[in-house]
Amino acid sequence: MTTRTGGCRCGDIRYELSSPPMFHIACHCRDCQYVAGGSPNLTMVFPANALTVTRGEPRVFKARETSGGSYFCGTCGVHVFSRPDENRDMVAIKVGGLDDAADFKVQADMWMASAPPWHRPHDGAMQFERNPPG
């Protein structure tokens, strides 16, 4: 397995991922729309222990006290990953921060209940009104 790398726009935050992704997700929830500038938030989900931040220290924003948080660069503001509230064993890596995301293909659209009418589901992807079951 080749190690994946990525980071923020200015380079202050860099990370490595030591395992293959578990899922490729497009999240349409309202919190993700804020992070993604209105579009669905595209992420690759990895085991949390596969992520190593190799440069810098991301800042975290928690929408709620119990929120897992969205981690971003304090210099350029780019969101690099988030930790889902429901499963602290996973980390959602923002696809835009990966150095190479050529193999990304949405496998599931989640939180379609929050999607505005102009968000279109991805062809061939599973559809979930909220979080996937399980």
BAKOL-820289 format. One record per residue: residue in three letters; x, y, z of N, C-alpha, C in turn. Coordinates in pm, whole numbers, plus 50000, padded with zeros to 5 digits. Example, Ala and Ser with C-alpha at 12.3 -4.5 7.8 and 13.67 -1.06 7.14 Angstrom:
2
Ala513194943150780512304955050780513204967050780Ser512854977550708513674989450714512905000350787
***
This chain:
134
Met500854988250000500005000050000500895012450000Thr500645020949908501355033649902500755043350003Thr501585050350074501095060250169500515072050092Arg499325076250131498725088350073499195100250154Thr499325111550086499715123850154498775134950115Gly498775145350195497945157050165498215168050263Gly497425178550253497575189850343496705201450300Cys496995212850355496235224950328496825232550209Arg496205243450174496625251250057497995257750075Cys498285263050193499545270250213500695261050254Gly500395248550290501445239150327501775238750475Asp501135247050556501415246750700500975233650765Ile499935227150709499455214250760499755203750653Arg500405193050693500665181550606500325168950684Tyr499875158650613499525146050678499835134350587Glu499875122450649500035109850578498935100450622Leu498525091550531497515081450559498125067850528Ser498105058750626498825046050614497945034150581Ser496695036450540495835025250501494975029550383Pro494395019850313493485023550205492205029750264Pro491495037750186490235043450236489185032450253Met488275034750349487175025550374485975028850285Phe485725041850263484565046350185484915059250115His484185062150009484235075049940482825080949952Ile482715092450016481405098050056481215112150002Ala479965115149968479535129049945478495131850053Cys478785141050144477865144450252477155157550217His475835157150225474995168550188474405175450311Cys474885172250433474325178450554474635193450556Arg473905200650636474065215150639475455219250687Asp476015212450787477375215650833478385213950720Cys478265203250642479195200950532479005211150420Gln477775215850400477555226250299478325238950336Tyr478365242250466479155253950510480635252050475Val481175240350509482595237550487482935237550338Ala482035232250256482315230450113481835242150027Gly481415252950087480985264450010479645262649941Gly478805253749992477475251549938477285238249869Ser478355232349822478255219449754478305208149857Pro478095195749814478335184549907479825184149943Asn480105179050059481485177550107481995163850065Leu483055163449987483595150849936484735146150026Thr484615133850075485615128650167485925114050138Met487155110250175487535096250184487605093250333Val486965082450373486935078650515487995067950539Phe488805070450643489905061450681489765057750828Pro490395046850871490515044451015491275056151078Ala490825060651193491445072351258492925070151284Asn493315057851316494735055251347495615055051222Ala495035056151102495825056850979496345070950952Leu495775080951020496155094950998497295099151090Thr498355104651030499445110851105499645124951050Val499495134951135499805148651095501315150151104Thr501955153250991503415153650986503975167850993Arg503135177750972503575191750984502405200151034Gly502705208851128501715218151179500755211951279Glu499855220351326498835215851420497515221951377Pro496605213651322495335219151277494535224851394Arg493815235351365492845240751461491565232651444Val490695233151544489445225551538488275234651568Phe487205232951492485945239651519484915228951551Lys484235230851665483175221651706481855229151701Ala480955224551615479645230951601478815229151728Arg479045218251798478385215451926479445210052021Glu479155210952149480125206252248480495191652226Thr479535183652181479775169352161480255166252020Ser480465176551939480885174651800482295168951793Gly482495160351694483835154951671484795165651622Gly484285175051547485085186451505485545185851362Ser485715197751307486275199751174487635206151192Tyr488665199851137490055204051156490525211851034Phe491125223351058491485232350949492795239450978Cys493385245450874494615253050888494295266950942Gly494995270951047494805284251104495375295451019Thr496195292250919496775302350831495915304550707Cys495655294050629494905295650503493425292350517Gly493015286150629491615283250653491075270650589Val491885263350515491415251350446491105240250546His489905234250532489515222750614490195210450557Val490875202750642491635191250596491005177950635Phe490345177350750489655165050789488645167950898Ser487785158050923486835158951035486765145351102Arg486285145751224486105133351301484615132051329Pro483975121751271482535120051290482165118451437Asp481075124951476480595124051615480295109751656Glu479675102351564479165089051598480235078251600Asn481365080751535482385070351528483775076551533Arg484345076951652485665083151672486795074551615Asp486465062451568487475053751509487705056751361Met486965066751309487095070351167487495085051155Val488135088351044488455102151012488055104350866Ala487395115650841486945118950705487905129250647Ile488685125050550489705133550486489055140950370Lys489195154150367488645162150258489425159150130Val488725155150025489365150849901490225161949841Gly489795174449854490555185549797491935187349856Gly492185182049973493505183250036494455171950003Leu493965161449938494845150249903495745154149786Asp497005150049792497925152749683497505145349556Asp496895133549570496415125949456495095119449495Ala494015124049435492685118349459492085112949329Ala492955108749236492495104349105491555092249113Asp491665084149219490825072249231489515074949304Phe489245087549340488015090649414486795088949325Lys485795081749377484505080349313483475078849423Val482465087349424481455087049531480775073449533Gln480825066949651480155054149672478815056149741Ala478685067249817477435069749889477205084749903Asp475975088749880475505102349910474735101350041Met475165108950143474485108450272473905122150305Trp472945122050394472215134050438471505140950322Met470915132650234470145138050122468925145750172Ala468475142950295467345150350352467665165150368Ser468945168750376469365182650392469825189050261Ala469845181350154470355186450027469375196149963Pro469855207649913468965216349836468605209349705Pro467555213949638467105207049517468155206149406Trp469115215049406470125214849299471315205749330His471345199549450472335188949476471805176349409Arg472575170749320472185158549249472935146649307Pro472215135349326472925123249370473905118749262His474945112049304475975107149212475525093849149Asp475725092349021475345080148949475985067849013Gly475165057949040475635045249093475935045249243Ala475825056749310476125057449453474885053649536Met475115047549651474025044949745473505058349795Gln472225058849830471605071149878471075069050020Phe471385078550110470895077850247470295091250286Glu469115090950346468465103250391469255110150501Arg469905102050586470735107150695472045099250694Asn472525095150810473735086750815473435072650766Pro474405066050705474205052050667473935043550792Pro473165032950780472905024350897474185017350942Gly474195013951068475295005951119476205013451198
***
